[in-house]
Amino acid sequence: MDLLQPHEVTCPHCWERITVTLDLSEPAQSYIEDCPVCCKAIAVSYASHDGQVDDLSADAAD
Ligand SMILES: [Zn+2]
């Protein structure tokens, strides 16, 4: 199973759809990623279960 999976989220700053790569080897993670469109910080958090993403959110981090 490939534990690095691309998923789409909506940037909370510019509302563009962007793709983030999630590492599903961890049951839950949160990290800061810069939006590739507007370069503002996004707090990405998610939980995973059996290689499926359960709860993915992207919030403004500043
Ligand atoms: Zn953005």
N, CA, C, O and the ligand as a Tripos MOL2 file, in Angstrom:
@<TRIPOS>MOLECULE
protein
  249   247    63     0     0
PROTEIN
NO_CHARGES

@<TRIPOS>ATOM
      1 N           0.8390   -1.1900    0.0000 N.3       1 MET1
      2 CA          0.0000    0.0000    0.0000 C.3       1 MET1
      3 C           0.8830    1.2520    0.0000 C.2       1 MET1
      4 O           1.8720    1.3350    0.7280 O.2       1 MET1
      5 N           0.5130    2.1890   -0.8070 N.am      2 ASP2
      6 CA          1.2390    3.4450   -0.8500 C.3       2 ASP2
      7 C           0.6940    4.3610    0.2390 C.2       2 ASP2
      8 O          -0.4650    4.7740    0.1980 O.2       2 ASP2
      9 N           1.5440    4.6720    1.2100 N.am      3 LEU3
     10 CA          1.0780    5.4720    2.3430 C.3       3 LEU3
     11 C           1.2310    6.9680    2.1260 C.2       3 LEU3
     12 O           0.8610    7.7680    2.9850 O.2       3 LEU3
     13 N           1.7760    7.3440    0.9780 N.am      4 LEU4
     14 CA          1.8060    8.7600    0.6310 C.3       4 LEU4
     15 C           0.7200    9.0010   -0.4060 C.2       4 LEU4
     16 O           0.8330    8.5690   -1.5530 O.2       4 LEU4
     17 N          -0.3190    9.6870    0.0050 N.am      5 GLN5
     18 CA         -1.4580    9.8800   -0.8900 C.3       5 GLN5
     19 C          -1.7280   11.3630   -1.1120 C.2       5 GLN5
     20 O          -1.7490   12.1460   -0.1620 O.2       5 GLN5
     21 N          -1.9370   11.7450   -2.3780 N.am      6 PRO6
     22 CA         -2.3320   13.1220   -2.6500 C.3       6 PRO6
     23 C          -3.8230   13.3220   -2.3690 C.2       6 PRO6
     24 O          -4.6530   12.4830   -2.7200 O.2       6 PRO6
     25 N          -4.1430   14.4400   -1.7370 N.am      7 HIS7
     26 CA         -5.5470   14.7780   -1.4860 C.3       7 HIS7
     27 C          -5.7400   16.2570   -1.7670 C.2       7 HIS7
     28 O          -4.8220   17.0600   -1.6030 O.2       7 HIS7
     29 N          -6.9480   16.6050   -2.1930 N.am      8 GLU8
     30 CA         -7.2530   18.0020   -2.4640 C.3       8 GLU8
     31 C          -7.8670   18.6590   -1.2330 C.2       8 GLU8
     32 O          -8.7180   18.0820   -0.5570 O.2       8 GLU8
     33 N          -7.4150   19.8780   -0.9620 N.am      9 VAL9
     34 CA         -8.0490   20.7020    0.0590 C.3       9 VAL9
     35 C          -8.2860   22.0840   -0.5480 C.2       9 VAL9
     36 O          -7.7110   22.4260   -1.5820 O.2       9 VAL9
     37 N          -9.1280   22.8640    0.0990 N.am     10 THR10
     38 CA         -9.3700   24.2280   -0.3450 C.3      10 THR10
     39 C          -8.5730   25.1880    0.5330 C.2      10 THR10
     40 O          -8.6860   25.1530    1.7580 O.2      10 THR10
     41 N          -7.7830   26.0290   -0.0810 N.am     11 CYS11
     42 CA         -7.0080   27.0020    0.6820 C.3      11 CYS11
     43 C          -7.9590   27.9470    1.4180 C.2      11 CYS11
     44 O          -8.8690   28.5030    0.8030 O.2      11 CYS11
     45 N          -7.7590   28.1380    2.7400 N.am     12 PRO12
     46 CA         -8.6500   29.0310    3.4960 C.3      12 PRO12
     47 C          -8.3970   30.5110    3.2150 C.2      12 PRO12
     48 O          -9.1640   31.3660    3.6570 O.2      12 PRO12
     49 N          -7.3370   30.8120    2.4910 N.am     13 HIS13
     50 CA         -7.0050   32.2040    2.1870 C.3      13 HIS13
     51 C          -7.5280   32.6200    0.8210 C.2      13 HIS13
     52 O          -8.1910   33.6500    0.6980 O.2      13 HIS13
     53 N          -7.2370   31.8290   -0.2070 N.am     14 CYS14
     54 CA         -7.5760   32.2350   -1.5770 C.3      14 CYS14
     55 C          -8.6350   31.3310   -2.2040 C.2      14 CYS14
     56 O          -9.0710   31.5850   -3.3270 O.2      14 CYS14
     57 N          -9.0550   30.2780   -1.4960 N.am     15 TRP15
     58 CA        -10.1200   29.3760   -1.9330 C.3      15 TRP15
     59 C          -9.7970   28.5910   -3.1900 C.2      15 TRP15
     60 O         -10.6950   28.0620   -3.8450 O.2      15 TRP15
     61 N          -8.5220   28.5150   -3.5270 N.am     16 GLU16
     62 CA         -8.1240   27.6480   -4.6280 C.3      16 GLU16
     63 C          -8.0510   26.2110   -4.1190 C.2      16 GLU16
     64 O          -7.7480   25.9700   -2.9510 O.2      16 GLU16
     65 N          -8.3330   25.2600   -5.0090 N.am     17 ARG17
     66 CA         -8.1320   23.8540   -4.6760 C.3      17 ARG17
     67 C          -6.6590   23.5310   -4.8550 C.2      17 ARG17
     68 O          -6.0840   23.7620   -5.9190 O.2      17 ARG17
     69 N          -6.0560   22.9940   -3.8050 N.am     18 ILE18
     70 CA         -4.6510   22.6240   -3.8930 C.3      18 ILE18
     71 C          -4.5080   21.1660   -3.4780 C.2      18 ILE18
     72 O          -5.3680   20.6100   -2.7950 O.2      18 ILE18
     73 N          -3.4130   20.5630   -3.9010 N.am     19 THR19
     74 CA         -3.1550   19.1640   -3.5710 C.3      19 THR19
     75 C          -2.0830   19.0890   -2.4980 C.2      19 THR19
     76 O          -1.0140   19.6860   -2.6250 O.2      19 THR19
     77 N          -2.3830   18.3510   -1.4450 N.am     20 VAL20
     78 CA         -1.3950   18.0940   -0.4010 C.3      20 VAL20
     79 C          -1.1090   16.5970   -0.3830 C.2      20 VAL20
     80 O          -1.9850   15.7820   -0.6730 O.2      20 VAL20
     81 N           0.1160   16.2500   -0.0440 N.am     21 THR21
     82 CA          0.5000   14.8420    0.0570 C.3      21 THR21
     83 C           0.4790   14.4320    1.5240 C.2      21 THR21
     84 O           1.2110   14.9870    2.3430 O.2      21 THR21
     85 N          -0.3630   13.4600    1.8460 N.am     22 LEU22
     86 CA         -0.5360   13.0260    3.2300 C.3      22 LEU22
     87 C           0.2240   11.7300    3.4630 C.2      22 LEU22
     88 O           0.1990   10.8120    2.6420 O.2      22 LEU22
     89 N           0.8970   11.6820    4.6010 N.am     23 ASP23
     90 CA          1.6260   10.4830    5.0030 C.3      23 ASP23
     91 C           0.7320    9.6590    5.9230 C.2      23 ASP23
     92 O           0.5860    9.9740    7.1040 O.2      23 ASP23
     93 N           0.1420    8.6120    5.3790 N.am     24 LEU24
     94 CA         -0.8380    7.8370    6.1370 C.3      24 LEU24
     95 C          -0.2000    6.7800    7.0250 C.2      24 LEU24
     96 O          -0.9020    5.9700    7.6290 O.2      24 LEU24
     97 N           1.1220    6.7830    7.1090 N.am     25 SER25
     98 CA          1.7740    5.8710    8.0510 C.3      25 SER25
     99 C           1.5780    6.3490    9.4850 C.2      25 SER25
    100 O           1.8110    5.5990   10.4330 O.2      25 SER25
    101 N           1.1470    7.6040    9.6430 N.am     26 GLU26
    102 CA          0.8360    8.1350   10.9670 C.3      26 GLU26
    103 C          -0.6830    8.1520   11.1320 C.2      26 GLU26
    104 O          -1.3940    8.5120   10.1930 O.2      26 GLU26
    105 N          -1.1970    7.7690   12.3100 N.am     27 PRO27
    106 CA         -2.6480    7.7400   12.5050 C.3      27 PRO27
    107 C          -3.2830    9.1230   12.5130 C.2      27 PRO27
    108 O          -4.4630    9.2720   12.1940 O.2      27 PRO27
    109 N          -2.5050   10.1310   12.8750 N.am     28 ALA28
    110 CA         -3.0190   11.4960   12.8470 C.3      28 ALA28
    111 C          -1.8430   12.4420   12.7570 C.2      28 ALA28
    112 O          -0.7890   12.1980   13.3450 O.2      28 ALA28
    113 N          -2.0230   13.5130   12.0250 N.am     29 GLN29
    114 CA         -0.9480   14.4840   11.8960 C.3      29 GLN29
    115 C          -1.5270   15.8680   11.7170 C.2      29 GLN29
    116 O          -2.6530   16.0330   11.2490 O.2      29 GLN29
    117 N          -0.7420   16.8650   12.0970 N.am     30 SER30
    118 CA         -1.0550   18.2340   11.7060 C.3      30 SER30
    119 C           0.2610   18.9340   11.4060 C.2      30 SER30
    120 O           1.2680   18.7110   12.0770 O.2      30 SER30
    121 N           0.2340   19.7670   10.4070 N.am     31 TYR31
    122 CA          1.4460   20.4620   10.0270 C.3      31 TYR31
    123 C           1.0750   21.7220    9.2680 C.2      31 TYR31
    124 O          -0.0750   21.9260    8.8800 O.2      31 TYR31
    125 N           2.0860   22.5630    9.0660 N.am     32 ILE32
    126 CA          1.8730   23.8200    8.3510 C.3      32 ILE32
    127 C           2.4240   23.6660    6.9340 C.2      32 ILE32
    128 O           3.5500   23.2130    6.7270 O.2      32 ILE32
    129 N           1.5980   24.0560    5.9720 N.am     33 GLU33
    130 CA          2.0400   24.0120    4.5780 C.3      33 GLU33
    131 C           1.7130   25.3510    3.9340 C.2      33 GLU33
    132 O           0.6480   25.9190    4.1730 O.2      33 GLU33
    133 N           2.6350   25.8530    3.1160 N.am     34 ASP34
    134 CA          2.3750   27.1020    2.4150 C.3      34 ASP34
    135 C           1.5660   26.8290    1.1560 C.2      34 ASP34
    136 O           1.8750   25.9170    0.3890 O.2      34 ASP34
    137 N           0.5330   27.6270    0.9560 N.am     35 CYS35
    138 CA         -0.2880   27.4880   -0.2510 C.3      35 CYS35
    139 C           0.5590   27.7930   -1.4840 C.2      35 CYS35
    140 O           1.2170   28.8320   -1.5260 O.2      35 CYS35
    141 N           0.5600   26.9140   -2.4880 N.am     36 PRO36
    142 CA          1.3620   27.1700   -3.6900 C.3      36 PRO36
    143 C           0.7960   28.3010   -4.5520 C.2      36 PRO36
    144 O           1.4810   28.7980   -5.4460 O.2      36 PRO36
    145 N          -0.4360   28.7050   -4.2910 N.am     37 VAL37
    146 CA         -1.0690   29.7630   -5.0810 C.3      37 VAL37
    147 C          -0.8250   31.1310   -4.4410 C.2      37 VAL37
    148 O          -0.3410   32.0500   -5.1020 O.2      37 VAL37
    149 N          -1.1640   31.2690   -3.1440 N.am     38 CYS38
    150 CA         -1.0640   32.5790   -2.5000 C.3      38 CYS38
    151 C           0.0760   32.6520   -1.4800 C.2      38 CYS38
    152 O           0.3290   33.7200   -0.9230 O.2      38 CYS38
    153 N           0.7630   31.5440   -1.2270 N.am     39 CYS39
    154 CA          1.9470   31.4910   -0.3560 C.3      39 CYS39
    155 C           1.6500   31.7630    1.1140 C.2      39 CYS39
    156 O           2.5750   32.0080    1.8880 O.2      39 CYS39
    157 N           0.3880   31.7270    1.5140 N.am     40 LYS40
    158 CA          0.0870   31.9050    2.9290 C.3      40 LYS40
    159 C           0.0780   30.5460    3.6310 C.2      40 LYS40
    160 O          -0.0830   29.4990    3.0050 O.2      40 LYS40
    161 N           0.2560   30.6000    4.9560 N.am     41 ALA41
    162 CA          0.3830   29.3620    5.7210 C.3      41 ALA41
    163 C          -0.9780   28.7210    5.9740 C.2      41 ALA41
    164 O          -1.9380   29.3940    6.3500 O.2      41 ALA41
    165 N          -1.0400   27.4200    5.7620 N.am     42 ILE42
    166 CA         -2.2500   26.6420    5.9840 C.3      42 ILE42
    167 C          -1.9340   25.5750    7.0200 C.2      42 ILE42
    168 O          -0.9330   24.8660    6.9090 O.2      42 ILE42
    169 N          -2.7930   25.4650    8.0270 N.am     43 ALA43
    170 CA         -2.6490   24.3910    9.0130 C.3      43 ALA43
    171 C          -3.4510   23.1920    8.5150 C.2      43 ALA43
    172 O          -4.6820   23.2020    8.5380 O.2      43 ALA43
    173 N          -2.7430   22.1680    8.0670 N.am     44 VAL44
    174 CA         -3.3810   20.9510    7.5670 C.3      44 VAL44
    175 C          -3.4050   19.9330    8.7040 C.2      44 VAL44
    176 O          -2.3830   19.6800    9.3430 O.2      44 VAL44
    177 N          -4.5730   19.3560    8.9490 N.am     45 SER45
    178 CA         -4.6330   18.2950    9.9530 C.3      45 SER45
    179 C          -5.5240   17.1790    9.4330 C.2      45 SER45
    180 O          -6.4710   17.4220    8.6860 O.2      45 SER45
    181 N          -5.2110   15.9520    9.8340 N.am     46 TYR46
    182 CA         -5.9940   14.8250    9.3690 C.3      46 TYR46
    183 C          -5.8010   13.6320   10.2850 C.2      46 TYR46
    184 O          -4.8470   13.5570   11.0600 O.2      46 TYR46
    185 N          -6.7180   12.7210   10.1720 N.am     47 ALA47
    186 CA         -6.5970   11.4190   10.8230 C.3      47 ALA47
    187 C          -6.7410   10.3700    9.7350 C.2      47 ALA47
    188 O          -7.3940   10.6070    8.7190 O.2      47 ALA47
    189 N          -6.1340    9.2150    9.9480 N.am     48 SER48
    190 CA         -6.2750    8.1530    8.9580 C.3      48 SER48
    191 C          -6.5420    6.8320    9.6620 C.2      48 SER48
    192 O          -6.1950    6.6340   10.8260 O.2      48 SER48
    193 N          -7.1670    5.9430    8.9160 N.am     49 HIS49
    194 CA         -7.5200    4.6410    9.4670 C.3      49 HIS49
    195 C          -7.4500    3.6130    8.3430 C.2      49 HIS49
    196 O          -8.1830    3.7160    7.3600 O.2      49 HIS49
    197 N          -6.5780    2.6310    8.4820 N.am     50 ASP50
    198 CA         -6.4160    1.5810    7.4700 C.3      50 ASP50
    199 C          -6.1350    2.1480    6.0780 C.2      50 ASP50
    200 O          -6.6560    1.6500    5.0810 O.2      50 ASP50
    201 N          -5.3130    3.1870    6.0210 N.am     51 GLY51
    202 CA         -4.9410    3.7430    4.7340 C.3      51 GLY51
    203 C          -5.9710    4.6530    4.1160 C.2      51 GLY51
    204 O          -5.8190    5.0860    2.9740 O.2      51 GLY51
    205 N          -7.0360    4.9510    4.8750 N.am     52 GLN52
    206 CA         -8.0610    5.8750    4.3940 C.3      52 GLN52
    207 C          -8.0360    7.1310    5.2610 C.2      52 GLN52
    208 O          -7.8990    7.0560    6.4820 O.2      52 GLN52
    209 N          -8.1710    8.2800    4.6120 N.am     53 VAL53
    210 CA         -8.2170    9.5240    5.3600 C.3      53 VAL53
    211 C          -9.6240    9.7130    5.9230 C.2      53 VAL53
    212 O         -10.6110    9.7260    5.1870 O.2      53 VAL53
    213 N          -9.6890    9.8620    7.2610 N.am     54 ASP54
    214 CA        -10.9850   10.0140    7.9110 C.3      54 ASP54
    215 C         -11.4190   11.4700    7.9890 C.2      54 ASP54
    216 O         -12.5810   11.7950    7.7470 O.2      54 ASP54
    217 N         -10.4800   12.3370    8.3290 N.am     55 ASP55
    218 CA        -10.8700   13.6910    8.6670 C.3      55 ASP55
    219 C          -9.7500   14.6120    8.2160 C.2      55 ASP55
    220 O          -8.6780   14.6280    8.8200 O.2      55 ASP55
    221 N          -9.9860   15.3690    7.1750 N.am     56 LEU56
    222 CA         -8.9620   16.2440    6.6140 C.3      56 LEU56
    223 C          -9.4610   17.6670    6.6760 C.2      56 LEU56
    224 O         -10.5570   17.9680    6.2010 O.2      56 LEU56
    225 N          -8.6580   18.5530    7.2640 N.am     57 SER57
    226 CA         -9.0690   19.9420    7.3160 C.3      57 SER57
    227 C          -7.8880   20.8420    6.9990 C.2      57 SER57
    228 O          -6.7320   20.4800    7.2200 O.2      57 SER57
    229 N          -8.1990   22.0250    6.4780 N.am     58 ALA58
    230 CA         -7.1920   23.0220    6.1580 C.3      58 ALA58
    231 C          -7.6940   24.3550    6.6780 C.2      58 ALA58
    232 O          -8.7120   24.8730    6.2200 O.2      58 ALA58
    233 N          -6.9630   24.9060    7.6470 N.am     59 ASP59
    234 CA         -7.3930   26.1530    8.2840 C.3      59 ASP59
    235 C          -6.3040   27.2060    8.1620 C.2      59 ASP59
    236 O          -5.1260   26.8890    7.9970 O.2      59 ASP59
    237 N          -6.7110   28.4390    8.2450 N.am     60 ALA60
    238 CA         -5.7470   29.5320    8.2240 C.3      60 ALA60
    239 C          -4.8230   29.4250    9.4230 C.2      60 ALA60
    240 O          -5.2880   29.2250   10.5450 O.2      60 ALA60
    241 N          -3.5150   29.5540    9.2040 N.am     61 ALA61
    242 CA         -2.5440   29.3370   10.2820 C.3      61 ALA61
    243 C          -1.9350   30.6380   10.7750 C.2      61 ALA61
    244 O          -1.0440   30.6110   11.6240 O.2      61 ALA61
    245 N          -2.3850   31.7600   10.2740 N.am     62 ASP62
    246 CA         -1.7920   33.0210   10.7670 C.3      62 ASP62
    247 C          -2.8150   33.8870   11.4790 C.2      62 ASP62
    248 O          -2.4820   34.9750   11.9510 O.2      62 ASP62
    249 ZN         -4.0110   30.1010   -1.1180 Zn       63 ZN63
@<TRIPOS>BOND
     1     1     2 1
     2     2     3 1
     3     3     4 2
     4     3     5 am
     5     5     6 1
     6     6     7 1
     7     7     8 2
     8     7     9 am
     9     9    10 1
    10    10    11 1
    11    11    12 2
    12    11    13 am
    13    13    14 1
    14    14    15 1
    15    15    16 2
    16    15    17 am
    17    17    18 1
    18    18    19 1
    19    19    20 2
    20    19    21 am
    21    21    22 1
    22    22    23 1
    23    23    24 2
    24    23    25 am
    25    25    26 1
    26    26    27 1
    27    27    28 2
    28    27    29 am
    29    29    30 1
    30    30    31 1
    31    31    32 2
    32    31    33 am
    33    33    34 1
    34    34    35 1
    35    35    36 2
    36    35    37 am
    37    37    38 1
    38    38    39 1
    39    39    40 2
    40    39    41 am
    41    41    42 1
    42    42    43 1
    43    43    44 2
    44    43    45 am
    45    45    46 1
    46    46    47 1
    47    47    48 2
    48    47    49 am
    49    49    50 1
    50    50    51 1
    51    51    52 2
    52    51    53 am
    53    53    54 1
    54    54    55 1
    55    55    56 2
    56    55    57 am
    57    57    58 1
    58    58    59 1
    59    59    60 2
    60    59    61 am
    61    61    62 1
    62    62    63 1
    63    63    64 2
    64    63    65 am
    65    65    66 1
    66    66    67 1
    67    67    68 2
    68    67    69 am
    69    69    70 1
    70    70    71 1
    71    71    72 2
    72    71    73 am
    73    73    74 1
    74    74    75 1
    75    75    76 2
    76    75    77 am
    77    77    78 1
    78    78    79 1
    79    79    80 2
    80    79    81 am
    81    81    82 1
    82    82    83 1
    83    83    84 2
    84    83    85 am
    85    85    86 1
    86    86    87 1
    87    87    88 2
    88    87    89 am
    89    89    90 1
    90    90    91 1
    91    91    92 2
    92    91    93 am
    93    93    94 1
    94    94    95 1
    95    95    96 2
    96    95    97 am
    97    97    98 1
    98    98    99 1
    99    99   100 2
   100    99   101 am
   101   101   102 1
   102   102   103 1
   103   103   104 2
   104   103   105 am
   105   105   106 1
   106   106   107 1
   107   107   108 2
   108   107   109 am
   109   109   110 1
   110   110   111 1
   111   111   112 2
   112   111   113 am
   113   113   114 1
   114   114   115 1
   115   115   116 2
   116   115   117 am
   117   117   118 1
   118   118   119 1
   119   119   120 2
   120   119   121 am
   121   121   122 1
   122   122   123 1
   123   123   124 2
   124   123   125 am
   125   125   126 1
   126   126   127 1
   127   127   128 2
   128   127   129 am
   129   129   130 1
   130   130   131 1
   131   131   132 2
   132   131   133 am
   133   133   134 1
   134   134   135 1
   135   135   136 2
   136   135   137 am
   137   137   138 1
   138   138   139 1
   139   139   140 2
   140   139   141 am
   141   141   142 1
   142   142   143 1
   143   143   144 2
   144   143   145 am
   145   145   146 1
   146   146   147 1
   147   147   148 2
   148   147   149 am
   149   149   150 1
   150   150   151 1
   151   151   152 2
   152   151   153 am
   153   153   154 1
   154   154   155 1
   155   155   156 2
   156   155   157 am
   157   157   158 1
   158   158   159 1
   159   159   160 2
   160   159   161 am
   161   161   162 1
   162   162   163 1
   163   163   164 2
   164   163   165 am
   165   165   166 1
   166   166   167 1
   167   167   168 2
   168   167   169 am
   169   169   170 1
   170   170   171 1
   171   171   172 2
   172   171   173 am
   173   173   174 1
   174   174   175 1
   175   175   176 2
   176   175   177 am
   177   177   178 1
   178   178   179 1
   179   179   180 2
   180   179   181 am
   181   181   182 1
   182   182   183 1
   183   183   184 2
   184   183   185 am
   185   185   186 1
   186   186   187 1
   187   187   188 2
   188   187   189 am
   189   189   190 1
   190   190   191 1
   191   191   192 2
   192   191   193 am
   193   193   194 1
   194   194   195 1
   195   195   196 2
   196   195   197 am
   197   197   198 1
   198   198   199 1
   199   199   200 2
   200   199   201 am
   201   201   202 1
   202   202   203 1
   203   203   204 2
   204   203   205 am
   205   205   206 1
   206   206   207 1
   207   207   208 2
   208   207   209 am
   209   209   210 1
   210   210   211 1
   211   211   212 2
   212   211   213 am
   213   213   214 1
   214   214   215 1
   215   215   216 2
   216   215   217 am
   217   217   218 1
   218   218   219 1
   219   219   220 2
   220   219   221 am
   221   221   222 1
   222   222   223 1
   223   223   224 2
   224   223   225 am
   225   225   226 1
   226   226   227 1
   227   227   228 2
   228   227   229 am
   229   229   230 1
   230   230   231 1
   231   231   232 2
   232   231   233 am
   233   233   234 1
   234   234   235 1
   235   235   236 2
   236   235   237 am
   237   237   238 1
   238   238   239 1
   239   239   240 2
   240   239   241 am
   241   241   242 1
   242   242   243 1
   243   243   244 2
   244   243   245 am
   245   245   246 1
   246   246   247 1
   247   247   248 2
@<TRIPOS>SUBSTRUCTURE
     1 MET1         2 RESIDUE 1 A MET
     2 ASP2         6 RESIDUE 1 A ASP
     3 LEU3        10 RESIDUE 1 A LEU
     4 LEU4        14 RESIDUE 1 A LEU
     5 GLN5        18 RESIDUE 1 A GLN
     6 PRO6        22 RESIDUE 1 A PRO
     7 HIS7        26 RESIDUE 1 A HIS
     8 GLU8        30 RESIDUE 1 A GLU
     9 VAL9        34 RESIDUE 1 A VAL
    10 THR10       38 RESIDUE 1 A THR
    11 CYS11       42 RESIDUE 1 A CYS
    12 PRO12       46 RESIDUE 1 A PRO
    13 HIS13       50 RESIDUE 1 A HIS
    14 CYS14       54 RESIDUE 1 A CYS
    15 TRP15       58 RESIDUE 1 A TRP
    16 GLU16       62 RESIDUE 1 A GLU
    17 ARG17       66 RESIDUE 1 A ARG
    18 ILE18       70 RESIDUE 1 A ILE
    19 THR19       74 RESIDUE 1 A THR
    20 VAL20       78 RESIDUE 1 A VAL
    21 THR21       82 RESIDUE 1 A THR
    22 LEU22       86 RESIDUE 1 A LEU
    23 ASP23       90 RESIDUE 1 A ASP
    24 LEU24       94 RESIDUE 1 A LEU
    25 SER25       98 RESIDUE 1 A SER
    26 GLU26      102 RESIDUE 1 A GLU
    27 PRO27      106 RESIDUE 1 A PRO
    28 ALA28      110 RESIDUE 1 A ALA
    29 GLN29      114 RESIDUE 1 A GLN
    30 SER30      118 RESIDUE 1 A SER
    31 TYR31      122 RESIDUE 1 A TYR
    32 ILE32      126 RESIDUE 1 A ILE
    33 GLU33      130 RESIDUE 1 A GLU
    34 ASP34      134 RESIDUE 1 A ASP
    35 CYS35      138 RESIDUE 1 A CYS
    36 PRO36      142 RESIDUE 1 A PRO
    37 VAL37      146 RESIDUE 1 A VAL
    38 CYS38      150 RESIDUE 1 A CYS
    39 CYS39      154 RESIDUE 1 A CYS
    40 LYS40      158 RESIDUE 1 A LYS
    41 ALA41      162 RESIDUE 1 A ALA
    42 ILE42      166 RESIDUE 1 A ILE
    43 ALA43      170 RESIDUE 1 A ALA
    44 VAL44      174 RESIDUE 1 A VAL
    45 SER45      178 RESIDUE 1 A SER
    46 TYR46      182 RESIDUE 1 A TYR
    47 ALA47      186 RESIDUE 1 A ALA
    48 SER48      190 RESIDUE 1 A SER
    49 HIS49      194 RESIDUE 1 A HIS
    50 ASP50      198 RESIDUE 1 A ASP
    51 GLY51      202 RESIDUE 1 A GLY
    52 GLN52      206 RESIDUE 1 A GLN
    53 VAL53      210 RESIDUE 1 A VAL
    54 ASP54      214 RESIDUE 1 A ASP
    55 ASP55      218 RESIDUE 1 A ASP
    56 LEU56      222 RESIDUE 1 A LEU
    57 SER57      226 RESIDUE 1 A SER
    58 ALA58      230 RESIDUE 1 A ALA
    59 ASP59      234 RESIDUE 1 A ASP
    60 ALA60      238 RESIDUE 1 A ALA
    61 ALA61      242 RESIDUE 1 A ALA
    62 ASP62      246 RESIDUE 1 A ASP
    63 ZN63       249 GROUP 0 **** ****
